[in-house]
Amino acid sequence: MLKLPPGQEPAAGDHRTSVVERGSFASARCSCGWTGPARRARDRARRDARAHTQD
Ligand SMILES: [Zn+2]
């Protein structure tokens, strides 16, 4: 499991997204365990995260 800083522990039904960079790619991640596809643009990853939280 990923260790999160205090105050960012995932809560049930809570979707906290962040963008993680891997080399030249960025992908969205959520506290629920969801991970978006790797994107070349951070903005795209952020859009993936937004689409996920709107589900
Ligand atoms: Zn989620």
N, CA, C, O and the ligand as a Tripos MOL2 file, in Angstrom:
@<TRIPOS>MOLECULE
protein
  221   219    56     0     0
PROTEIN
NO_CHARGES

@<TRIPOS>ATOM
      1 N           0.8370   -1.2160    0.0000 N.3       1 MET1
      2 CA          0.0000    0.0000    0.0000 C.3       1 MET1
      3 C           0.8620    1.2530    0.0000 C.2       1 MET1
      4 O           1.9630    1.2930    0.5500 O.2       1 MET1
      5 N           0.3210    2.2490   -0.6290 N.am      2 LEU2
      6 CA          1.0110    3.5270   -0.7150 C.3       2 LEU2
      7 C           0.8760    4.2680    0.6050 C.2       2 LEU2
      8 O          -0.2140    4.3350    1.1730 O.2       2 LEU2
      9 N           1.9700    4.8200    1.0930 N.am      3 LYS3
     10 CA          1.9080    5.6000    2.3410 C.3       3 LYS3
     11 C           1.5810    7.0400    2.0280 C.2       3 LYS3
     12 O           2.2490    7.6800    1.2150 O.2       3 LYS3
     13 N           0.5580    7.5420    2.6720 N.am      4 LEU4
     14 CA          0.1210    8.9130    2.4310 C.3       4 LEU4
     15 C           0.4370    9.7790    3.6320 C.2       4 LEU4
     16 O           0.4070    9.3000    4.7660 O.2       4 LEU4
     17 N           0.7390   11.0400    3.4040 N.am      5 PRO5
     18 CA          0.9990   11.9510    4.5210 C.3       5 PRO5
     19 C          -0.2430   12.1170    5.3880 C.2       5 PRO5
     20 O          -1.3570   11.8990    4.9130 O.2       5 PRO5
     21 N          -0.0680   12.4990    6.6500 N.am      6 PRO6
     22 CA         -1.2200   12.6550    7.5440 C.3       6 PRO6
     23 C          -2.2450   13.6150    6.9540 C.2       6 PRO6
     24 O          -1.8870   14.6230    6.3450 O.2       6 PRO6
     25 N          -3.5080   13.2970    7.1390 N.am      7 GLY7
     26 CA         -4.5620   14.1450    6.6100 C.3       7 GLY7
     27 C          -4.9850   13.7340    5.2210 C.2       7 GLY7
     28 O          -5.9130   14.3130    4.6560 O.2       7 GLY7
     29 N          -4.3120   12.7360    4.6600 N.am      8 GLN8
     30 CA         -4.6790   12.3000    3.3160 C.3       8 GLN8
     31 C          -5.0480   10.8200    3.2820 C.2       8 GLN8
     32 O          -5.0300   10.1920    2.2230 O.2       8 GLN8
     33 N          -5.3780   10.2760    4.4340 N.am      9 GLU9
     34 CA         -5.7800    8.8720    4.4530 C.3       9 GLU9
     35 C          -7.0810    8.7150    3.6840 C.2       9 GLU9
     36 O          -7.9960    9.5250    3.8290 O.2       9 GLU9
     37 N          -7.1630    7.6840    2.8730 N.am     10 PRO10
     38 CA         -8.3900    7.4960    2.1080 C.3      10 PRO10
     39 C          -9.5680    7.1310    3.0090 C.2      10 PRO10
     40 O          -9.4460    6.2980    3.9070 O.2      10 PRO10
     41 N         -10.6800    7.7540    2.7600 N.am     11 ALA11
     42 CA        -11.8970    7.4370    3.4910 C.3      11 ALA11
     43 C         -12.8440    6.6850    2.5590 C.2      11 ALA11
     44 O         -12.7550    6.8020    1.3370 O.2      11 ALA11
     45 N         -13.7320    5.9290    3.1420 N.am     12 ALA12
     46 CA        -14.6620    5.1490    2.3290 C.3      12 ALA12
     47 C         -15.5150    6.0730    1.4640 C.2      12 ALA12
     48 O         -16.1130    7.0240    1.9650 O.2      12 ALA12
     49 N         -15.5650    5.7950    0.1950 N.am     13 GLY13
     50 CA        -16.3730    6.6010   -0.7090 C.3      13 GLY13
     51 C         -15.7330    7.9140   -1.0740 C.2      13 GLY13
     52 O         -16.3430    8.7450   -1.7460 O.2      13 GLY13
     53 N         -14.4920    8.1080   -0.6300 N.am     14 ASP14
     54 CA        -13.8070    9.3590   -0.9240 C.3      14 ASP14
     55 C         -12.8670    9.1500   -2.1090 C.2      14 ASP14
     56 O         -12.1790    8.1340   -2.2030 O.2      14 ASP14
     57 N         -12.8530   10.1150   -2.9950 N.am     15 HIS15
     58 CA        -11.9650   10.0270   -4.1510 C.3      15 HIS15
     59 C         -11.0370   11.2190   -4.1530 C.2      15 HIS15
     60 O         -11.4200   12.3230   -4.5400 O.2      15 HIS15
     61 N          -9.8180   10.9880   -3.7180 N.am     16 ARG16
     62 CA         -8.8110   12.0460   -3.7430 C.3      16 ARG16
     63 C          -7.8270   11.7110   -4.8490 C.2      16 ARG16
     64 O          -7.1120   10.7120   -4.7760 O.2      16 ARG16
     65 N          -7.7970   12.5340   -5.8490 N.am     17 THR17
     66 CA         -6.9370   12.2420   -6.9940 C.3      17 THR17
     67 C          -5.6580   13.0530   -6.9560 C.2      17 THR17
     68 O          -5.6020   14.1540   -6.4080 O.2      17 THR17
     69 N          -4.6390   12.4720   -7.5560 N.am     18 SER18
     70 CA         -3.3770   13.1780   -7.7140 C.3      18 SER18
     71 C          -2.7600   12.7160   -9.0260 C.2      18 SER18
     72 O          -3.1240   11.6750   -9.5720 O.2      18 SER18
     73 N          -1.8220   13.5090   -9.5190 N.am     19 VAL19
     74 CA         -1.1580   13.1530  -10.7670 C.3      19 VAL19
     75 C           0.2640   12.7160  -10.4490 C.2      19 VAL19
     76 O           1.0410   13.4500   -9.8390 O.2      19 VAL19
     77 N           0.5810   11.5050  -10.8780 N.am     20 VAL20
     78 CA          1.9080   10.9550  -10.6250 C.3      20 VAL20
     79 C           2.6980   10.9340  -11.9240 C.2      20 VAL20
     80 O           2.1990   10.4970  -12.9620 O.2      20 VAL20
     81 N           3.9340   11.4110  -11.8560 N.am     21 GLU21
     82 CA          4.7610   11.4380  -13.0580 C.3      21 GLU21
     83 C           5.7170   10.2700  -13.0670 C.2      21 GLU21
     84 O           6.3420    9.9390  -12.0590 O.2      21 GLU21
     85 N           5.8160    9.6470  -14.2430 N.am     22 ARG22
     86 CA          6.7340    8.5260  -14.4160 C.3      22 ARG22
     87 C           7.5230    8.7920  -15.6830 C.2      22 ARG22
     88 O           7.0400    8.5730  -16.7930 O.2      22 ARG22
     89 N           8.7390    9.2660  -15.4990 N.am     23 GLY23
     90 CA          9.5180    9.6230  -16.6860 C.3      23 GLY23
     91 C           8.8460   10.7680  -17.4130 C.2      23 GLY23
     92 O           8.5840   11.8140  -16.8190 O.2      23 GLY23
     93 N           8.5650   10.5830  -18.6890 N.am     24 SER24
     94 CA          7.9170   11.6450  -19.4510 C.3      24 SER24
     95 C           6.4130   11.4620  -19.4740 C.2      24 SER24
     96 O           5.7020   12.1830  -20.1740 O.2      24 SER24
     97 N           5.9240   10.4870  -18.6970 N.am     25 PHE25
     98 CA          4.4890   10.2480  -18.6580 C.3      25 PHE25
     99 C           3.8990   10.6710  -17.3220 C.2      25 PHE25
    100 O           4.5820   10.6940  -16.2980 O.2      25 PHE25
    101 N           2.6340   11.0000  -17.3550 N.am     26 ALA26
    102 CA          1.9060   11.3300  -16.1330 C.3      26 ALA26
    103 C           0.6210   10.5160  -16.1240 C.2      26 ALA26
    104 O          -0.0210   10.3310  -17.1570 O.2      26 ALA26
    105 N           0.2610   10.0380  -14.9500 N.am     27 SER27
    106 CA         -1.0030    9.3150  -14.8540 C.3      27 SER27
    107 C          -1.7270    9.7350  -13.5890 C.2      27 SER27
    108 O          -1.1110   10.0710  -12.5780 O.2      27 SER27
    109 N          -3.0410    9.7070  -13.6700 N.am     28 ALA28
    110 CA         -3.8570   10.0900  -12.5260 C.3      28 ALA28
    111 C          -3.9810    8.9140  -11.5730 C.2      28 ALA28
    112 O          -3.9910    7.7530  -11.9820 O.2      28 ALA28
    113 N          -4.0730    9.2460  -10.2930 N.am     29 ARG29
    114 CA         -4.2500    8.2210   -9.2710 C.3      29 ARG29
    115 C          -5.3090    8.6700   -8.3010 C.2      29 ARG29
    116 O          -5.4940    9.8650   -8.0680 O.2      29 ARG29
    117 N          -6.0040    7.7030   -7.7370 N.am     30 CYS30
    118 CA         -7.0550    8.0360   -6.7870 C.3      30 CYS30
    119 C          -6.8640    7.2530   -5.4980 C.2      30 CYS30
    120 O          -6.2830    6.1680   -5.4920 O.2      30 CYS30
    121 N          -7.3610    7.8200   -4.4090 N.am     31 SER31
    122 CA         -7.2310    7.1830   -3.1000 C.3      31 SER31
    123 C          -8.0090    5.8700   -3.0470 C.2      31 SER31
    124 O          -7.7710    5.0490   -2.1610 O.2      31 SER31
    125 N          -8.9390    5.6600   -3.9890 N.am     32 CYS32
    126 CA         -9.7310    4.4320   -3.9790 C.3      32 CYS32
    127 C          -8.9720    3.2810   -4.6300 C.2      32 CYS32
    128 O          -9.4370    2.1410   -4.6280 O.2      32 CYS32
    129 N          -7.8000    3.5840   -5.1880 N.am     33 GLY33
    130 CA         -7.0200    2.5320   -5.8080 C.3      33 GLY33
    131 C          -7.0220    2.6010   -7.3250 C.2      33 GLY33
    132 O          -6.2830    1.8710   -7.9850 O.2      33 GLY33
    133 N          -7.8450    3.4710   -7.8750 N.am     34 TRP34
    134 CA         -7.9230    3.6150   -9.3210 C.3      34 TRP34
    135 C          -6.6900    4.3260   -9.8620 C.2      34 TRP34
    136 O          -6.1710    5.2540   -9.2430 O.2      34 TRP34
    137 N          -6.2320    3.8790  -11.0190 N.am     35 THR35
    138 CA         -5.1240    4.5420  -11.6930 C.3      35 THR35
    139 C          -5.5050    4.7770  -13.1460 C.2      35 THR35
    140 O          -5.9910    3.8720  -13.8240 O.2      35 THR35
    141 N          -5.2890    5.9600  -13.6050 N.am     36 GLY36
    142 CA         -5.6100    6.2860  -14.9840 C.3      36 GLY36
    143 C          -4.4950    5.8660  -15.9220 C.2      36 GLY36
    144 O          -3.4110    5.4870  -15.4810 O.2      36 GLY36
    145 N          -4.7640    5.9350  -17.2080 N.am     37 PRO37
    146 CA         -3.7420    5.5840  -18.2010 C.3      37 PRO37
    147 C          -2.6050    6.5960  -18.2220 C.2      37 PRO37
    148 O          -2.7890    7.7620  -17.8740 O.2      37 PRO37
    149 N          -1.4340    6.1360  -18.6330 N.am     38 ALA38
    150 CA         -0.2750    7.0270  -18.7250 C.3      38 ALA38
    151 C          -0.4700    7.9940  -19.8840 C.2      38 ALA38
    152 O          -0.7950    7.6000  -21.0040 O.2      38 ALA38
    153 N          -0.2630    9.2550  -19.5830 N.am     39 ARG39
    154 CA         -0.4230   10.2950  -20.6040 C.3      39 ARG39
    155 C           0.8800   11.0560  -20.7800 C.2      39 ARG39
    156 O           1.6990   11.1400  -19.8650 O.2      39 ARG39
    157 N           1.0510   11.6010  -21.9630 N.am     40 ARG40
    158 CA          2.2370   12.4210  -22.2060 C.3      40 ARG40
    159 C           2.0610   13.8110  -21.6350 C.2      40 ARG40
    160 O           3.0420   14.4960  -21.3460 O.2      40 ARG40
    161 N           0.8220   14.2310  -21.4690 N.am     41 ALA41
    162 CA          0.5470   15.5640  -20.9290 C.3      41 ALA41
    163 C          -0.1260   15.4460  -19.5700 C.2      41 ALA41
    164 O          -1.0720   14.6790  -19.3860 O.2      41 ALA41
    165 N           0.3860   16.2250  -18.6230 N.am     42 ARG42
    166 CA         -0.1670   16.2820  -17.2790 C.3      42 ARG42
    167 C          -1.6380   16.6830  -17.3060 C.2      42 ARG42
    168 O          -2.4570   16.1880  -16.5320 O.2      42 ARG42
    169 N          -1.9410   17.5880  -18.2180 N.am     43 ASP43
    170 CA         -3.3040   18.0920  -18.3170 C.3      43 ASP43
    171 C          -4.2800   16.9750  -18.6490 C.2      43 ASP43
    172 O          -5.4040   16.9410  -18.1480 O.2      43 ASP43
    173 N          -3.8340   16.0660  -19.4980 N.am     44 ARG44
    174 CA         -4.6750   14.9230  -19.8530 C.3      44 ARG44
    175 C          -4.9280   14.0420  -18.6330 C.2      44 ARG44
    176 O          -6.0440   13.5780  -18.3990 O.2      44 ARG44
    177 N          -3.8580   13.8250  -17.8610 N.am     45 ALA45
    178 CA         -3.9780   12.9990  -16.6590 C.3      45 ALA45
    179 C          -4.9550   13.6420  -15.6780 C.2      45 ALA45
    180 O          -5.7410   12.9570  -15.0240 O.2      45 ALA45
    181 N          -4.8900   14.9680  -15.5870 N.am     46 ARG46
    182 CA         -5.8040   15.6770  -14.6880 C.3      46 ARG46
    183 C          -7.2450   15.5280  -15.1690 C.2      46 ARG46
    184 O          -8.1810   15.4460  -14.3750 O.2      46 ARG46
    185 N          -7.3930   15.4960  -16.4850 N.am     47 ARG47
    186 CA         -8.7390   15.3290  -17.0350 C.3      47 ARG47
    187 C          -9.2670   13.9320  -16.7310 C.2      47 ARG47
    188 O         -10.4510   13.7470  -16.4470 O.2      47 ARG47
    189 N          -8.3720   12.9580  -16.7970 N.am     48 ASP48
    190 CA         -8.7600   11.5880  -16.4500 C.3      48 ASP48
    191 C          -9.2370   11.5470  -15.0140 C.2      48 ASP48
    192 O         -10.2500   10.9190  -14.7020 O.2      48 ASP48
    193 N          -8.4980   12.2230  -14.1340 N.am     49 ALA49
    194 CA         -8.8530   12.2480  -12.7150 C.3      49 ALA49
    195 C         -10.2090   12.9040  -12.5140 C.2      49 ALA49
    196 O         -11.0180   12.4350  -11.7140 O.2      49 ALA49
    197 N         -10.4550   13.9730  -13.2280 N.am     50 ARG50
    198 CA        -11.7220   14.6840  -13.0870 C.3      50 ARG50
    199 C         -12.8670   13.7880  -13.5660 C.2      50 ARG50
    200 O         -13.9200   13.7090  -12.9330 O.2      50 ARG50
    201 N         -12.6410   13.1240  -14.6840 N.am     51 ALA51
    202 CA        -13.6770   12.2420  -15.2200 C.3      51 ALA51
    203 C         -13.9710   11.1150  -14.2390 C.2      51 ALA51
    204 O         -15.1180   10.6880  -14.1000 O.2      51 ALA51
    205 N         -12.9380   10.6380  -13.5640 N.am     52 HIS52
    206 CA        -13.1260    9.5550  -12.5940 C.3      52 HIS52
    207 C         -13.9530   10.0050  -11.4020 C.2      52 HIS52
    208 O         -14.8450    9.2850  -10.9540 O.2      52 HIS52
    209 N         -13.6630   11.1790  -10.8930 N.am     53 THR53
    210 CA        -14.4000   11.6530   -9.7040 C.3      53 THR53
    211 C         -15.8280   12.0330  -10.0480 C.2      53 THR53
    212 O         -16.6770   12.1460   -9.1640 O.2      53 THR53
    213 N         -16.0940   12.2310  -11.3390 N.am     54 GLN54
    214 CA        -17.4480   12.5780  -11.7390 C.3      54 GLN54
    215 C         -18.2870   11.3520  -12.0420 C.2      54 GLN54
    216 O         -19.4820   11.4710  -12.3140 O.2      54 GLN54
    217 N         -17.6870   10.1920  -12.0000 N.am     55 ASP55
    218 CA        -18.4030    8.9450  -12.2750 C.3      55 ASP55
    219 C         -19.4760    8.6480  -11.2350 C.2      55 ASP55
    220 O         -20.1640    7.6310  -11.3310 O.2      55 ASP55
    221 ZN        -11.5960    6.9750   -6.9480 Zn       56 ZN56
@<TRIPOS>BOND
     1     1     2 1
     2     2     3 1
     3     3     4 2
     4     3     5 am
     5     5     6 1
     6     6     7 1
     7     7     8 2
     8     7     9 am
     9     9    10 1
    10    10    11 1
    11    11    12 2
    12    11    13 am
    13    13    14 1
    14    14    15 1
    15    15    16 2
    16    15    17 am
    17    17    18 1
    18    18    19 1
    19    19    20 2
    20    19    21 am
    21    21    22 1
    22    22    23 1
    23    23    24 2
    24    23    25 am
    25    25    26 1
    26    26    27 1
    27    27    28 2
    28    27    29 am
    29    29    30 1
    30    30    31 1
    31    31    32 2
    32    31    33 am
    33    33    34 1
    34    34    35 1
    35    35    36 2
    36    35    37 am
    37    37    38 1
    38    38    39 1
    39    39    40 2
    40    39    41 am
    41    41    42 1
    42    42    43 1
    43    43    44 2
    44    43    45 am
    45    45    46 1
    46    46    47 1
    47    47    48 2
    48    47    49 am
    49    49    50 1
    50    50    51 1
    51    51    52 2
    52    51    53 am
    53    53    54 1
    54    54    55 1
    55    55    56 2
    56    55    57 am
    57    57    58 1
    58    58    59 1
    59    59    60 2
    60    59    61 am
    61    61    62 1
    62    62    63 1
    63    63    64 2
    64    63    65 am
    65    65    66 1
    66    66    67 1
    67    67    68 2
    68    67    69 am
    69    69    70 1
    70    70    71 1
    71    71    72 2
    72    71    73 am
    73    73    74 1
    74    74    75 1
    75    75    76 2
    76    75    77 am
    77    77    78 1
    78    78    79 1
    79    79    80 2
    80    79    81 am
    81    81    82 1
    82    82    83 1
    83    83    84 2
    84    83    85 am
    85    85    86 1
    86    86    87 1
    87    87    88 2
    88    87    89 am
    89    89    90 1
    90    90    91 1
    91    91    92 2
    92    91    93 am
    93    93    94 1
    94    94    95 1
    95    95    96 2
    96    95    97 am
    97    97    98 1
    98    98    99 1
    99    99   100 2
   100    99   101 am
   101   101   102 1
   102   102   103 1
   103   103   104 2
   104   103   105 am
   105   105   106 1
   106   106   107 1
   107   107   108 2
   108   107   109 am
   109   109   110 1
   110   110   111 1
   111   111   112 2
   112   111   113 am
   113   113   114 1
   114   114   115 1
   115   115   116 2
   116   115   117 am
   117   117   118 1
   118   118   119 1
   119   119   120 2
   120   119   121 am
   121   121   122 1
   122   122   123 1
   123   123   124 2
   124   123   125 am
   125   125   126 1
   126   126   127 1
   127   127   128 2
   128   127   129 am
   129   129   130 1
   130   130   131 1
   131   131   132 2
   132   131   133 am
   133   133   134 1
   134   134   135 1
   135   135   136 2
   136   135   137 am
   137   137   138 1
   138   138   139 1
   139   139   140 2
   140   139   141 am
   141   141   142 1
   142   142   143 1
   143   143   144 2
   144   143   145 am
   145   145   146 1
   146   146   147 1
   147   147   148 2
   148   147   149 am
   149   149   150 1
   150   150   151 1
   151   151   152 2
   152   151   153 am
   153   153   154 1
   154   154   155 1
   155   155   156 2
   156   155   157 am
   157   157   158 1
   158   158   159 1
   159   159   160 2
   160   159   161 am
   161   161   162 1
   162   162   163 1
   163   163   164 2
   164   163   165 am
   165   165   166 1
   166   166   167 1
   167   167   168 2
   168   167   169 am
   169   169   170 1
   170   170   171 1
   171   171   172 2
   172   171   173 am
   173   173   174 1
   174   174   175 1
   175   175   176 2
   176   175   177 am
   177   177   178 1
   178   178   179 1
   179   179   180 2
   180   179   181 am
   181   181   182 1
   182   182   183 1
   183   183   184 2
   184   183   185 am
   185   185   186 1
   186   186   187 1
   187   187   188 2
   188   187   189 am
   189   189   190 1
   190   190   191 1
   191   191   192 2
   192   191   193 am
   193   193   194 1
   194   194   195 1
   195   195   196 2
   196   195   197 am
   197   197   198 1
   198   198   199 1
   199   199   200 2
   200   199   201 am
   201   201   202 1
   202   202   203 1
   203   203   204 2
   204   203   205 am
   205   205   206 1
   206   206   207 1
   207   207   208 2
   208   207   209 am
   209   209   210 1
   210   210   211 1
   211   211   212 2
   212   211   213 am
   213   213   214 1
   214   214   215 1
   215   215   216 2
   216   215   217 am
   217   217   218 1
   218   218   219 1
   219   219   220 2
@<TRIPOS>SUBSTRUCTURE
     1 MET1         2 RESIDUE 1 A MET
     2 LEU2         6 RESIDUE 1 A LEU
     3 LYS3        10 RESIDUE 1 A LYS
     4 LEU4        14 RESIDUE 1 A LEU
     5 PRO5        18 RESIDUE 1 A PRO
     6 PRO6        22 RESIDUE 1 A PRO
     7 GLY7        26 RESIDUE 1 A GLY
     8 GLN8        30 RESIDUE 1 A GLN
     9 GLU9        34 RESIDUE 1 A GLU
    10 PRO10       38 RESIDUE 1 A PRO
    11 ALA11       42 RESIDUE 1 A ALA
    12 ALA12       46 RESIDUE 1 A ALA
    13 GLY13       50 RESIDUE 1 A GLY
    14 ASP14       54 RESIDUE 1 A ASP
    15 HIS15       58 RESIDUE 1 A HIS
    16 ARG16       62 RESIDUE 1 A ARG
    17 THR17       66 RESIDUE 1 A THR
    18 SER18       70 RESIDUE 1 A SER
    19 VAL19       74 RESIDUE 1 A VAL
    20 VAL20       78 RESIDUE 1 A VAL
    21 GLU21       82 RESIDUE 1 A GLU
    22 ARG22       86 RESIDUE 1 A ARG
    23 GLY23       90 RESIDUE 1 A GLY
    24 SER24       94 RESIDUE 1 A SER
    25 PHE25       98 RESIDUE 1 A PHE
    26 ALA26      102 RESIDUE 1 A ALA
    27 SER27      106 RESIDUE 1 A SER
    28 ALA28      110 RESIDUE 1 A ALA
    29 ARG29      114 RESIDUE 1 A ARG
    30 CYS30      118 RESIDUE 1 A CYS
    31 SER31      122 RESIDUE 1 A SER
    32 CYS32      126 RESIDUE 1 A CYS
    33 GLY33      130 RESIDUE 1 A GLY
    34 TRP34      134 RESIDUE 1 A TRP
    35 THR35      138 RESIDUE 1 A THR
    36 GLY36      142 RESIDUE 1 A GLY
    37 PRO37      146 RESIDUE 1 A PRO
    38 ALA38      150 RESIDUE 1 A ALA
    39 ARG39      154 RESIDUE 1 A ARG
    40 ARG40      158 RESIDUE 1 A ARG
    41 ALA41      162 RESIDUE 1 A ALA
    42 ARG42      166 RESIDUE 1 A ARG
    43 ASP43      170 RESIDUE 1 A ASP
    44 ARG44      174 RESIDUE 1 A ARG
    45 ALA45      178 RESIDUE 1 A ALA
    46 ARG46      182 RESIDUE 1 A ARG
    47 ARG47      186 RESIDUE 1 A ARG
    48 ASP48      190 RESIDUE 1 A ASP
    49 ALA49      194 RESIDUE 1 A ALA
    50 ARG50      198 RESIDUE 1 A ARG
    51 ALA51      202 RESIDUE 1 A ALA
    52 HIS52      206 RESIDUE 1 A HIS
    53 THR53      210 RESIDUE 1 A THR
    54 GLN54      214 RESIDUE 1 A GLN
    55 ASP55      218 RESIDUE 1 A ASP
    56 ZN56       221 GROUP 0 **** ****
